[in-house]
Amino acid sequence: MNLNTIREHLQGRRILAMPYCHADHAWEHSRDWHLRRYSSIFDRVLHLLRTQSDFRFFFDSWSEMLKPCLEARPADLPFVRQMIAERRLAIVGGQWSNVRPAQVADETFIRNMVYGRRQMADFLPDVHPEAYANMDTGIGHSQLPQVLRLGGYRRYFAWRPQRGLDEQGVPRSFIWRGLSGDTTLVTRHSYQGWFHAEEFHAARSNPRDFSLQHVDFHFLANYTWENYLAVPAAQPGLKTLSFCVGGDDQLPFVDAFFGFERDIPGIVERWNREGLGELSFGTPNDVFDILDSQRDSLPTWDGALDPTEVCYNIARNGKKGVWWLRELADRELILAEHWAARASTQGHGYPAERLDTAWRAALTFDTHAIEFLFDNDYDAARLTMDNAIHQARTVRTEALRAVAAIPDTPLLPGFTVFNPLP
């Protein structure tokens, strides 16, 4: 497609490019590698915010990148808070970790929101996320609009499965009405964009050509139009388009595979000189503010979208896998809280700190993208989850003994039967 045709499609449209790094706990590298990488990314984000007035960036969940970076850099907190106040830096989601809505246990999903928002409030008291971010897992079941609303969210920034939902006829931006009748404003985006040389020029003879820093602007404009803008541009009434700039564990404005810097601001300037709409940097919060202003004209989708999320997300290692420990931790922590609350009515102190610690530890390994942990990281995950389960069982045992007033001895005759069901 030539530039004139693209120009016609984008005439009068605003386009927001949203810099982002998708942070996994540990995927294809060790957790230690990820921590070092995220430290470099965090430093570069702060540098770009200080040196480029039009730069924007957004973070989503807490445990994978924000937690280690903010805890290690208390001196940077005032600047981070300032950037958030100026809307140059955004927190979209604020949940503890990036979990799979269709795969984690029910209470785990709720606690993931609660503990994440609570932790964000401790470090970033002016942050009150209205949009939930789910950038790398299935969009979820049809009760999600109600669950998100009860969790304090009225917006939903999601992605997968992009092609499947497109084929199903699901709009890129729409109102999702769940089984309860609750609604949430949804916009669907890939978290990848302008991150690999294949987007900037064609390979000439072999893959090593992708190490070239050359930018073929005509090629880039076509690639961007076809992969990020064409489908949403076809949605009636949608004047503002957007796409993410970044990828997995990626330094902002740096090639994902060869590590050289790209002049993304210069490309934005060239884009605008060519008259291909009005392109600028932004965050999902900016996109949602615009969509909210035209909420009445957006289509509504009722019921299920992608409730199962199968494909490669299988329960690896059977009952020896982390997936099973996640489920077991959820069950044991709920029972522990149930009986601890019951025991507290009889004067037995409620162990809030112990249970909070166990929940936070479990939620850290409830995140997605740990199917292929290396041995040391896998051992750490199992040990952490086992300890959380053990803590929950200890709390439950102490509470049951308090409720039944049974001394710590096996010598007394008789039995006491407890039923946790309502």
N, C-alpha and C positions, 0 to 999 in steps of 0.2 A: 504494500500500500504506500503510495507516495505521501509526502508531507502535506500537500494541499488537501488530500482527502481526510487525513487525521485532523488537520486544522479545522476543517468544516465540522467534524464530529465534536470537537472540543471548544468550538466558538462559544464564548459567553459562560464557560464553565470554570469553576474554581476547583483546583486539585491540591490536596494536602498530602505531602510526603512525610511519613511518620517514622523517624529513626527509632530502632528497637534492637535489643539483643534477646534472643530466646535462650534462657538459662535453664539447663537441665542439672539435676543433682550430679549425675555421672553417666555420660553416654559416649561410648567409644574411647573414653579416656578415664583415668583415675579421678577420684574426688579431689585429690591434692592438685592435679593438673587443672581441674575446673576452678578451684579456689584461686590459684595463681592467675588464671586467665581472667576471672571476674574482677580481680583486683586491678589488673591492667585496663580492663574495659571501664570500670568505675572511674579510674583516674582520667582516662581519655574523655569520658563524658563530662566530667567537671572542667577539664581543660577547654573543651569546645564551648561549653556554656560560658566560660570566662572570656573567650577570645572571639566568639562569633555570635553577635547579638540576635541573629535570626535562627540559631540552632535550637531544636527542640528534641526531647527524648522522653520515653515513658518506660517505667518498670511495672511489673505485674505482681507476682507473688513474693513472699517474704523469705522463705528459708533457703532457696537455692543460691541467690546472689546478694540480695539486700542485707540480710542478717549478718553474714560474715564481713561484708564491706563496711556497713555502718558501725558495727561493734568495734571494728579495728580502727575506725577513723572518727572518733568523737569530735575532733577539731573541725571536721568538714560539715558537721550537722547544721550549724547556723547558715552556711552557704546553701546547702541542700534545701533547707526550709525556705530560704529567700527565693530560690528558683521555683519552688512549688507555689509560693505566694504570687509570683509573677507569671505563673502558668507557662513557664518555659520547660518545666519538668513536671511530669504527671505520674501519679500512682493510679493505675487502672487495674482494679481487682482488689489487691490488698489482702488476699487470702493467705493462709500460712504456706501452702505449697500448691503446685499445679497438679491437682488430682483428676482422675477420670470420673465424671459424674455418673456414668453407667456401671462403674466397677467397684468403687469404694463403698463400704457399708454406709447405711443411711445416716446414722448419727455422726460418723466420721466426716461426711460432707458438711454437715451443719457446724461441727466443732472447727473444721478447717476455716470456715468463714469467721466464726466468733473469735478464735484465738488469733487469727491473722489481723483482724481489725483492731483487736485489743493491743497487739504488739505494735502495730503501726501508730496507734494513738500514743503509746509510750515514747516512741522516737520522733514521730512527726505529728504532733497534736493538732495541727490545722488540716490534716488530711482526713476527709470523710468520703471514701470512694462510693460513687453512685453506679459505676459500671463494673460488672464482674468480667474478668478476662479468662478466656479458655482457648488458648492459642494453638494447642497441639493435640487435643483429644476430641472424641466425638462430642457433638454439640449437646446431646443429652436427651433425657426422657421428657414426657409431656407434663410432668409435675414440676419441672424446673422453674417455670415462671413464678409459681407460688412460693417455692423454696427461696428463690432469689429475693423476692419482695419481702418475705419475712426476715431475710438476712440483711436487709437494708439496701438492696440493689434494685434499680429500676431500669438499668441498661445492661446489655449483654454483648461483649465483643468476642466473637467466636470465629472458628475456621472450619475444621474438618467435619464431615467429608465434603470438600468443595465441589468436586465434579459430580458426586452422587446427588447432592442437594440441587445443583444446577439442573441436572437431568430430571429431577423430580419436579422442577418448576418453582422451587423456593426462591424468592427474591433475594438480592444481596442485602437490602435494607428493608426492614418490615417490622410489624408488630406481631409478636408471638403470643397467642392466647392458649394457655394450658387447660388441663382438665377442670381445674377449679374455677376457671373464668378469669383468673389473674392474667395480666399482660406485662410484657417487657419489650422494650425497644431493642431490636437486634440489628447489628451490622456484621457482615461476614467478610473476613480478610485472611489471606495468607500472611504469615509473619515474615516471609522472605521477599526481598526485592532489592535490585541494584546491588547485589552482593557477590556476584561471580562474573568472570570475564565473558562467559557465554551470553550475557545480556548486553554487552557493550560492543562486541564485534563477532563476526562469524569465524569459525576455525578454518584456517586456510588449507592445511594438509594433515595435521595431527593434533592431538590434544595439547601438546606443549605450546601450541600457538596461543592458548589461553593465558600463558604467562606474560603476554604482551600487554602493555599499559595503554595501547591505542584505543581510542573511542571513535567508533563510526556512528555519528549522531543519527543518521537516517536509520541505521540498523537498530540503535537503542530506542528510538521513538516508536518504531514498528513493534519491537519486542514488548515495550511497556504498554502500548495500546492493546496488543493482542492478549497479553497475559494478565494485565491488572485493570485495565480501564474499559475495554470493549463491553464486557457483560454488564457491569453496573451502569454504563452509559446508555445501554439499551432499555433500562428500567424507566418507564414513563415518569416524568416529573422530578427525577433525581438529578439536580443541577450540580451538586458538589460531589466530586469523586475523591478517592483516597487510596493509598497503598503504603505498605510498610517498606522501610529501607533498612535492611539488615538481614540477619539469619541466625543460625545456631552458633552460639558462643562467639559472636563476631564483634570485633572492634569497630566502632562507628567509622564509616567512610574508608574502610580498609578492605582490600580484596580478601575473600574468605579463604582462598587456597594458597595464594602466592604472597600475601602479606604486604603488598605495596599500597600506599595511600592513593585514593581516588579523589579527584577534585569534584566532589558532588555539588558543592555550592556553585562552582563554575558551570556544571551541567544544568543546574536549575536556572542560572542566568541565561544560558543559551536557549533553553526550552522556552523561556518567556520572550526572548528576542524573536524566536521563530513564530510566535503567536499561537502556540499550542495550548490555549487556555491560560489560566493564571495559576502557576505552580508556586507553592511556598511550603515551608516546614510547619508541621503541626503535631498534635497528639490526638488519640481517640476521643479525649474529652471535647476537643474542638469540633470533631466530626459529630459527636452526639448532640452538642449544643445546636448545631445547624439542623440536624435531623429532627430534633425536638420542635424546632420552629415550623416544620412542615409535617408534624406528626399526623394531623388529620388527613393528609393526602397519601400517607403510606399504606400499602396493602397489609392485610391481616392474614396470618397463617394460624389455623386451628389444629391443635392436637400434636401428635408425635412428629418428630423430625428424624433423629437417629438414636433409637433407644438402647441399642445393644453394644455397638462399637466392638466388633469382632476383629477379623483379619489378623494382623500380626500381634495383637495384644492378648496373648494366651497366658494361661496360668503355668508358668515355667517351673520345673522341678517338683511338680506335684505338691504334696503337703509338706515338703521340705522347703518350699519356696517362700519368698517374702510375702507373696500375695495372700497366703493362708494366715501368716502371722498378723497381717493387717486386719483380716476378718476376726481373728481370735482376740486381738487387742481391743477391738471395738466392743465385742460381747463382754469381755471381762471388765473393762472400764465402766460400762453401763451398769453391770451388776454391782460392782464395787461402790459406785455412787448411790445406787438404790439402797443398799444396806447401810452404808455410812450415814445417809440421810435419816434412815429409820433409827439407827443407834443414837444419832444426835438428839432425838426427841427424848431419850432416856439419860441425857447428861453426858454421853460419850462424845468427846470433841470431834468435830468434822475435819478430816485430813485434807483440806483444800489444797495446800501447797504440794503435798505428795501426789495428789491426783492431777493437778495442773502440770506438774513436771512430767508425769507419765504420758499425758495427752500430747504435750508438745514434742516429746521424744518420738512417739508413735506417728504423729502427723508429719514429721520430717521424712519418714520413710514410707508415707502414704503417697508421696509424689509419683508422677508418671516417669517413664524413661529410666527405670533402673532394672530393666529386664536382663541386661547384659553386664552386670557389675563384675569387676575384677575380684579375685579371691579376697583380698584384704578389705575391700569395700563391702563385699557380700557378707563377710564375717562381722563387720561392724554393724551392718543392717540387722542381721539376725540377733546379735548380742543386744542391740538397742531395743528391738521389739520384744525379745525374751525378757529383758529387764522390766519393760513397761507392763508386760503381762504378769510377771511375778509380783510387781508392786501392787497391781490391781487385786490379785488373789490374796495378797497379804492384808490389804485394807479390808477386803470382804471378810476374811476369816476373823479379823479383830472385831469387826462390826457384828458379825453373827454371834460371837461369844458374848459381846456386850448385850445384845438383844436377849439372848437366852440365859444370860448370867451364869454361864458354864465356866467353872474354873479351868485353868490350863492343866488338866489331868485326865488321863483315859480311864481312871478307876471307878468313876461314878456310874451306876447303872442307868439305863433308859436312853431314849433317843429324842431329839428335837428335829422336826421336819420343817424346812423353810420353803415357801413357794413365792418366787419373785413376781409371778404373773399378777396382774390386777384382778 
